[in-house]
């Protein structure tokens, strides 16, 4: 249910051009850990006293970089639907 009290139901028969109009307005800020060059496959389960502070610092720096993009904090314009931002993908735009 949206902020206005209405909800939208999408089905397989919803016309493609009508999907964005039915989507809620959402901004998603992705904060995904980026593996360091020296890390192997163990990064998903390696929680040593050395690696965790590095991961936390990386997350902190990514959060600061993300929040500096004030435009990313705005809600999408009507009819846009869902917008996803990721500081690691900003060069792709």
N, C-alpha and C positions, 0 to 999 in steps of 0.2 A: 504494500500500500504506500503510495507516495505522500508527500507533504500535504497535498491538497485533498487527500482522502480518497483519491481514485487509484485504480490499478489497471495495468494493461496486460492483456494476455496475448502472447505470441504463439502462433501455431505454424505448422508446416505450410499451411495455405496462405499465410500472411504475405501479401506482395512485398517483394524485396524493397521497393521504394517506400513502403509504409512502415518498415521495421524501425527506422531511426525515429520516426514520429511517436512510436509507442514506447521507446526506451526511456527509462528515467534519466534525469540529468545527473551524471556521476563523474567525478574526477578521481582517478586512481594515480597515486604517486608510488611507483615501484621502487623498493629498496632491496635489491638482490645482491648478495655478496659476490664479488668478482674474485675468482681464484687468482692467487699470485703465481708468477711464473715458476717458482720453486716448489709449489705445492703439488702433490700427486693426487691420487684417488682417495687418499685418506682424509682429505679436507672435510668430508661429510661426517666423520666419526672421530676425528682427532681433536681432543679438547685439553691439550696440555697447558701448563702455566705460561708457555711462550706463545702458543698460537691464539689463545682466547683474547688476550689484550690486543693483539694485532687485528683480530676480527672486529672487536668492539671499536677500536680506533677507526678502522675502515668504515664501519657503519655510522659512526659519529660524523666523519668527514662527508660521507655520502648524504646524510641527512642535512647537514649544513648547506651543501651544494644544491640540494633539491629545494630547500626552503628559500634560497636566494632568488629563485625564479618565481617572482611574485605573480606573474601571469598564470603560472601553473596552479595557483591556489584559488583561482576564480572558477565558478561553475561554468560548464559549457553553455553556449548559446542555445536557445530553443531549437529543437529539431536536430541537434548534433548527437545527443545521446551520451554515450560513454567515451571519455577521453582518458588515455593512459600516457603518463610521462615517466621517463626513466633517464637519469643523468648519464647513464652509460650509453644511451642511444640518441642523445641530443644532436650528435653530428649527422644522424641519418635523416634529419628533417630538412 
